[in-house]
Amino acid sequence: MGTLKTEPALTRLDLLAPPVAAALQDWPAEAPVDVDDVLVAPIDADLADTAAFCEAYGVGLEESANCVVVAGKRGGEIRYAACVVLATTRADVNGVVRKLLDVRKASFAPMAEAVESSGMEYGGITPIGLPADWPVLVDSRVIATPHVIIGSGVRHSKIALPGPALGALPGARVVEGLARPA
């Protein structure tokens, strides 16, 4: 995990967006990963973007996961989904994601909508604590990664946790081929 100084996330709720803190406090006892294995580390908010973060903290792109919010319309209804992919890949928004959302066209959700709907900061949105009606689509490569670094809901910290935990989040669906190499 590079040079990150991690500690159990539940001991540092000040480093988490409120919906993320709430989700960790309600972490199911039967989850395949204990909540104490979910770690958080403070970072420089100016280095929150993936490439800058990985370079500054010595974290490999193959250990870093991005969570992107995608939106599409069907019958006048906007459908959102969170896509979790490794930083070495890009979500197949107009192929796989569009089909899974059952929409004619899918695209990255506008920043203001993603922030307002998630209750998290842009550039820090994470799959932990998202609205219950959003599917969380997790690329199979993410859950095959022993430990990954993801956003914490805010730009001034990151979460480190076992990759398989992301496939067990509420609303999560592991998808083979969700992402393509970058």
Buried (B, 14 or more C-beta within 10 A) or exposed (E): BBEBEBEBBBEBBEBBBEBBBBBBEEBEEEBEBEBEBBBBBBBEEEBBEBEEBBEBBEBEBBBBBBBBBBBBEEEEEEBBBBBBBBBBBBBBBEEBBBEBBEBEEBEEBEEEEBBEBBBBBBBBBBBBBBEEEBBBBBBBBBBEBEBBBBBBBBBBBBBBBBBBBBBBBBBBEBBEEBBEEE
